[in-house]
Amino acid sequence: MVFLFKDRSDINLIFLVLLSVGLHFHVWMHPPLVIANESDGFLAYLLIHYIKPLPSIVLVVLFQIVILSQAIRLNILLSKFKMFQQISYLPAFTYIILTGIFPFWDVISSGLVANSLVIWILVKLLRLYDQTQPKTLEFNIGLIVGISILLYEPIAILIPVVLFALIIIRPFKMAEWLVLVMGIILPFYFIFTYVFLTNHVEDFRHFLPKLDWKNPLVKPDLNVILALIVMGIQLLAGFYYWQQEQTRFIIQVRKYWGVLFLVLLLSLFQPIIFSVQALYASAIVITPLACFISFAYGTPKRLLVPNLLFWSAIAVIVYNHLS
């Protein structure tokens, strides 16, 4: 199965669709759950009031569209910035597998939908490297982050990412940091202006990210433990092959991977810091996770390791939905 996605042929888009439909076979028997907490932002409100009431078949199709569009968009991102030695569809392949392997990611949740915003932010960040006049782009990045936080509050975990990405990708300049911060603050400034003019200033706090430190892994079920073990093994394998490939990357690409590593590191803490949605909120870690695990599928010359990783993931997915 893995070898099919090492090819650059566009027929792999059809294979991606078949893979997603096959891995998420359970949604054809029981429509995907719609999980959202209205306190997490406007995106959750839209899911609860406009998506959840939709017919089952519409939810199934929408679920597949969200996953496939994100997987393909991530694949395009990594190919465009030449972040792998060989262009393939393995990042999209890995992304789809991850959405099925972990029970909390196999639903229509605010976190899953917010991955589209995360990928959009990454595209903008990585474009900073070759900009001669970057302030417009930096302001736009800040603006996108600010709007994304209003849509889904846990994305606030990416604020340190976009700030330190300027240090990783570009020489440090305080003026550029200030432009970025201004972009992040601007949506909240407009919200504050509105509530101030309508004499509802006390409501402004509802638009600010709410921290709620808790451990989301208290007494996890067996299927969660198995999924975490398999993902942990895949990530370790991905890191191993990523380190092997580092010497072949040009400096520019190494900086890109530095940004992605920072995204992965911080997003792993997101379900602890924003624990209202528990592990459903952790879905935004799928994006950086898929990037690094892709090395475990694409780098080995022999297919033994990639196939072992793939079939172990399939075994967990089948267990999740048949147990």
C-alpha positions in Angstrom: 0.0 0.0 0.0 2.7 2.5 1.0 4.6 2.2 -2.4 1.5 3.5 -4.2 1.9 7.0 -2.6 5.6 7.3 -3.3 4.7 8.1 -6.9 4.0 11.7 -8.1 1.2 10.6 -10.4 -2.0 12.4 -10.0 -3.9 9.1 -10.0 -2.8 9.0 -6.3 -5.5 11.6 -5.6 -8.0 8.8 -6.4 -6.0 6.5 -4.1 -6.2 9.1 -1.3 -10.0 9.2 -1.7 -10.2 5.4 -1.5 -7.9 5.3 1.5 -9.9 7.9 3.4 -13.2 6.2 2.6 -11.7 2.8 3.6 -10.1 4.0 6.9 -13.2 5.8 7.9 -15.5 3.0 7.0 -17.5 3.3 10.2 -19.0 6.7 9.2 -21.1 4.9 6.5 -22.8 2.9 9.3 -22.9 5.6 11.9 -22.5 9.3 10.8 -19.5 11.1 12.3 -20.1 12.9 15.6 -20.0 16.7 15.7 -18.0 17.7 18.7 -17.7 21.4 19.7 -17.8 23.6 22.8 -19.4 27.0 22.2 -17.0 28.7 24.6 -14.1 27.9 22.2 -15.1 30.5 19.5 -17.2 31.2 16.5 -16.2 28.0 14.7 -17.8 25.9 17.5 -21.0 28.0 17.2 -21.2 27.3 13.5 -20.6 23.5 14.0 -23.3 23.2 16.7 -26.0 25.3 15.1 -25.4 24.8 11.4 -23.5 21.6 10.8 -24.8 19.2 13.5 -28.4 19.4 12.4 -27.5 18.4 8.8 -28.6 14.9 7.4 -26.3 12.0 8.0 -25.2 11.6 4.4 -24.2 15.3 4.3 -22.1 14.9 7.5 -20.3 11.9 6.0 -19.5 13.8 2.7 -18.5 16.9 4.7 -16.2 14.9 6.9 -14.4 13.3 3.9 -14.1 16.7 2.2 -12.5 18.3 5.3 -10.0 15.5 5.7 -9.1 15.2 2.1 -8.8 18.9 1.4 -6.5 19.3 4.5 -4.3 16.3 3.5 -3.9 17.5 -0.1 -3.3 21.1 1.0 -0.6 19.9 3.4 1.0 17.8 0.7 1.1 20.8 -1.7 2.7 23.0 1.1 5.5 20.5 1.7 6.1 20.0 -2.0 6.1 23.7 -2.9 8.8 24.5 -0.3 10.8 21.3 -1.3 10.8 20.0 2.3 11.5 16.4 1.1 14.2 15.1 -1.2 11.5 13.4 -3.3 8.0 14.8 -4.0 5.3 12.3 -3.2 1.8 11.9 -1.8 3.1 10.4 1.5 2.4 13.5 3.7 -1.3 13.4 2.6 -1.3 9.6 3.1 0.1 10.0 6.6 -2.4 12.8 7.4 -5.3 10.6 6.5 -4.0 7.6 8.5 -3.6 9.9 11.6 -7.2 11.1 11.4 -8.4 7.5 11.7 -5.9 6.1 14.2 -6.9 8.3 17.2 -10.6 8.1 18.3 -10.7 11.8 19.3 -9.6 12.8 15.8 -12.1 10.7 13.9 -15.0 13.1 14.4 -16.1 16.5 13.0 -14.6 18.7 15.8 -13.5 22.3 16.0 -9.9 21.1 16.3 -10.1 19.1 13.1 -11.7 21.9 11.1 -9.1 24.4 12.6 -6.3 22.4 10.9 -7.2 24.3 7.7 -6.3 27.5 9.6 -3.1 26.0 10.9 -2.0 25.0 7.4 -2.9 28.4 6.1 -0.7 30.0 8.8 2.2 27.7 7.9 2.0 28.6 4.2 2.3 32.3 5.1 5.1 31.7 7.6 7.3 29.8 5.3 6.9 32.4 2.6 8.8 34.9 4.9 12.2 33.6 4.0 12.7 35.2 0.6 10.7 38.4 1.3 12.6 41.6 0.8 9.8 43.7 2.2 8.1 41.3 4.6 6.1 43.7 6.8 2.9 43.4 4.8 3.1 39.6 4.9 3.9 39.7 8.6 0.9 41.9 9.4 -1.3 39.5 7.4 0.1 36.5 9.3 -0.7 38.3 12.6 -4.2 39.1 11.3 -4.9 35.5 10.3 -3.7 34.3 13.7 -5.9 36.8 15.5 -9.0 35.9 13.4 -8.2 32.2 13.9 -8.1 32.6 17.7 -11.6 34.2 17.5 -12.8 31.3 15.5 -11.1 28.7 17.7 -9.4 29.8 20.9 -6.9 26.9 21.3 -5.1 28.2 18.2 -3.6 30.8 20.6 -1.0 28.2 21.2 0.5 29.2 17.9 1.2 32.8 19.0 4.7 31.9 20.3 5.3 29.9 17.0 4.7 32.9 14.7 6.8 35.1 17.0 9.8 32.8 17.2 9.4 31.8 13.5 10.6 35.3 12.7 13.8 34.6 14.6 14.2 31.2 12.9 13.4 32.3 9.3 14.6 36.0 9.3 17.1 38.1 11.1 15.6 39.5 14.3 14.1 43.0 13.9 11.9 44.5 16.6 9.9 46.5 14.1 8.8 43.2 12.3 7.8 41.7 15.6 5.7 44.8 16.4 4.0 44.6 13.0 3.1 40.9 13.6 1.8 41.6 17.1 -0.3 44.5 15.7 -1.9 42.1 13.3 -2.7 39.6 16.1 -4.3 42.4 18.3 -6.3 44.1 15.5 -9.3 41.7 15.5 -9.6 42.0 19.3 -9.3 45.8 19.0 -12.4 45.8 16.7 -14.2 43.5 19.1 -13.4 45.7 22.0 -14.5 48.8 20.1 -17.8 47.2 19.4 -18.6 46.0 22.9 -17.4 49.4 24.2 -19.7 51.4 22.0 -22.6 49.1 22.9 -21.9 49.4 26.6 -21.1 45.7 27.0 -17.4 46.0 27.9 -17.7 43.2 30.4 -18.5 40.7 27.5 -15.0 41.3 26.0 -13.5 38.7 28.3 -15.6 36.0 26.5 -13.5 36.6 23.4 -10.2 36.1 25.1 -8.6 32.6 25.2 -9.4 30.8 28.4 -6.6 28.7 29.9 -7.7 25.6 31.8 -4.8 23.4 32.9 -5.7 19.8 33.3 -4.4 16.4 32.4 -6.6 15.0 29.6 -5.1 11.5 29.9 -6.7 10.5 33.3 -7.6 6.8 33.1 -7.5 6.5 29.2 -9.3 3.6 27.5 -7.3 0.8 25.9 -7.9 2.0 22.4 -6.5 5.4 23.3 -3.4 3.8 24.9 -2.9 1.6 21.8 -3.3 4.6 19.5 -0.8 6.7 21.5 1.8 3.8 21.5 1.5 3.3 17.7 1.7 7.1 17.0 4.6 7.4 19.4 6.5 4.6 17.6 5.8 6.2 14.2 6.9 9.6 15.5 10.2 8.2 16.8 10.8 6.5 13.5 10.0 9.7 11.7 12.4 11.7 13.9 15.1 9.1 13.2 14.8 9.4 9.5 14.3 13.1 9.7 17.7 13.4 11.4 19.3 11.3 8.7 17.9 13.6 6.0 18.9 16.9 7.7 22.4 16.9 6.3 21.0 16.9 2.7 18.7 19.9 3.2 19.8 23.4 2.3 19.7 26.0 5.1 16.4 27.4 4.0 14.7 24.0 4.3 16.3 23.4 7.7 14.7 26.6 8.9 11.3 25.5 7.6 11.7 22.3 9.5 12.7 24.2 12.6 9.4 26.1 12.4 7.4 22.9 12.0 9.2 21.3 15.0 8.2 24.3 17.1 4.6 23.9 16.0 4.7 20.2 16.9 6.3 20.9 20.3 3.8 23.5 21.3 0.7 21.9 19.9 1.4 18.7 21.9 0.7 20.8 25.0 -2.5 22.3 23.7 -4.9 19.8 25.2 -3.3 20.4 28.6 -3.5 24.2 28.4 -6.9 24.3 26.7 -8.5 21.3 28.3 -12.2 22.2 27.9 -12.5 19.9 24.8 -10.0 17.4 26.3 -8.3 15.4 23.6 -10.7 16.6 20.8 -8.7 19.9 20.9 -5.5 18.0 20.2 -6.5 17.6 16.5 -4.4 20.5 15.4 -1.3 18.4 16.2 -2.1 16.2 13.2 -0.6 18.7 10.8 3.0 18.8 12.2 2.8 15.2 13.3 2.0 14.1 9.7 5.0 16.1 8.4 7.5 14.3 10.6 6.0 10.8 10.5 6.1 11.0 6.6 9.9 10.5 6.9 9.2 7.1 8.4 7.1 6.1 5.3 9.2 7.8 2.6 12.9 7.6 3.6 13.6 3.8 4.0 14.7 2.2 0.7 13.1 -1.1 1.7 9.4 -1.1 2.5 9.6 -3.3 5.6 9.5 -0.5 8.1 6.8 1.6 6.3 4.6 -1.5 5.8 5.0 -2.5 9.5 4.0 1.1 10.6 1.1 1.1 8.1 -0.4 -2.2 9.1 0.0 -1.5 12.8 -2.0 1.7 12.3 -4.6 -0.3 10.4 -4.9 -2.8 13.2 -5.5 0.0 15.7 -8.1 1.6 13.5 -10.0 -1.7 13.0 -9.8 -2.3 16.8 -11.2 1.2 17.5 -14.3 0.7 15.4 -15.0 -3.0 16.0 -14.4 -3.2 19.7 
